[in-house]
Amino acid sequence: MSESPPRVTIPAKVLIGLLAVIDAGFGAALALGLVRGLPAWLIAGAYAATVLVAVLIFRTSRARVLKRGFDGLRDLTLGDEGIRLPAGTMSTRLVPWAEIADVTARRSARFGDGYLRDAIWLDLVTGEGVESSVQCFAPRSRLEPAPARRRQFDQTAILDPALFNAVIDRLRRELRHRRLHADTRGEPRLRRR
């Protein structure tokens, strides 16, 4: 992705623009007196219907954009062994649950489109961190350019802030669950006879 995710899809923008042109044309016809004798409730109803259709188109378009955001999470997979993350263009890395200390949000270091965004990081028990390709949306005006000589992998999933935070919360809950499960498993007890 070269830009932050679009707020509205192109077909939705076209339909909303078309409805705005229709409303403007109808308003001009009313102002010039080309349409006479229409009751006020009919005029108000026509305008309300076009606004309602535009709002429904916008909401549907936003829902589709969020589903695409979920599709971007396919690079981040959870399993019994640990969390599998992209490690480069064609490779992945498996981070075992026992090596993960926490899940945090920090500035991206390796993944992105040339701008620094918050990304999901796995903090390891060794003190190191592993960056995921999942990043948080921010308007282009608030982004800083990445350093020029830094190697970038342009395979990021850029999520809305609420979804980004929900993914971090879900990963933390899964990490707590795995730790609790590992703590309660322990050594089997043997009965003495």
N, C-alpha and C positions, 0 to 999 in steps of 0.2 A: 504494500500500500504506500503510495507516495504522499498521500494527504490523510488527514484525520478523517474518520468515517463520515459519509454524507448524512446530514440530518433528515433529508427527504430524498426519495429516489427520483430519477429523471422523469419517468411517466407520471408520477404524482405531481411534480412541479408543472408539467405540461397541462395536466387536467385542472389544477388549481389556477394556473394562469388563464386557461380558457374560460373558466367560470368567472374570473375577475373581469375579463374582456366582455363577456356576455352581460354581467351586471353593469359595467360602465356604459355599454351600448344602450341597455334598457333605460338607465338613468338619464342618458343624453336624450333619448327619444321622449321621455317624460318631460324633461326640462324644455325641449323645443316645442312641445305640444303636439307631437306626431301621434301620440297615443292618448285618446280622450275617452272619457266616460268609464274608465275602469274604477271599480270600487277600491278604497284604500286598503281593505283587508286582503284583496287579491294581490295588490302590489307588495304589501308587507309579507304576505305568504310566499310569493315568488322569491323575494330577496332572502327570506329565512331558509327556504329550501336550498338555495344555492350555497348559502353559508354552511348549512348542515352537511351537504354533500362534500364541500371542501374540507370540513373538519373530519369527516369519516375517511376521506382519502388520505389525509395527513396521518391520522392514527393508524390506519392499515399499513401505510408506508413505513412508519416508525417501528411497528411490530415486526415487519419483514427485515428491517435493518438490524434489530436486536437478535433475530433468529440467525442472521449471518454472523453476528458476534459470537453466538454459541457455537456455530460451525467452526469458528477459528480456534476453539478450545480443543479440537481433536489432536493437536500436537502435544497437549499436556494430558497424560494418561496416568490414572492411579491403578495400582495392582497390589497383590499380596506382598510382592518383593519391595516395592517402593514407588517413587514417582519417576516416570519417564519423560524427559524433556529433550527438545532439539538441542544438539550440540554444534551444529553448523548447517551447511546447505543440505547435505544428504545423510547426516548421522544423528543418532540420538544418544542420550546418556541416561542410565538408570541410577537414581540416587536412592539407596536403601533407607527404609524408615528409621533404622537405628542410627544413621548418620545425620539425620535432620534434627536441628535444635529448634528452629522456628521458621515461620513463613512471614516475610515482611515485604513492604513496598519501598523500593529505592530507585534512584535514577538508572536508566538503562545504560549498559556499557558495551554490549556486543550486537544487540538486535535493534532494528529500527530502520527508519527511512531518512536518516541524516539529521534528526532532531532528538533531543533528550526528553524522554517521557518517563513517568514512573512505571516500573516493571515489577513483576512478582519475582522475588528472590527467595531461594532456600538457604537459610543460614545453617551451616554445618556445625557439628560439635567440635570440629577442629579449629573453628574461627573463620574459615573461608566461607565464601558465598557462591552459589550457582544461580545464574540468571536464567529466567524462563523467557520465552518469546511473547508472553502475554503482557500487554501494556495498557495503560489507562489513557482514555481520550482526554485531550486538552486542546483548546482552540489554538490555532497556528500562531496567533499573536502572543500567546504566553509561553511558547516553546523557545528553547535555546538551541542554536545549531550545535551539532556534535563536533568534536575536534576533527580537523581535516584528515589526519593520518590514521584514524582509528578504523579498523576493519569492521565492516557492517554486514549483517545478514538480514536481507529484506524479506523476512518471512514472519512477520508479527501478526498477532491478533490484537487489534485495538478495540477495547471494550468501553462502554459508557462507565462513568465513575461508580454508579450504584452496582452494576454487574461486576466490575473489577473488585470492589470491596466485598461483594458476596462470594466471589471465587476465593479470595484470601481467607474469609471466615470459614468457608467450607473446607479448605485445605488444613486450616488450623484445627478444626473439629476432627477431621480424619486423623491428623497427627496425634491429637490427644487420645482418640479412641485406640489407635495402634499401640501407643505407649501403655495405656491401661491394660490392654489385652496382653501385651508382653509382660507386664508386671504381675498379672494374676496367673499367668501360665506357670512360671517358676519350675522348680524341681518337683517331681512327683514324690509324694510322701509314702513311705513304706511302713506297713504295720508290723510291729514286733509280735512274735508269738510267744 
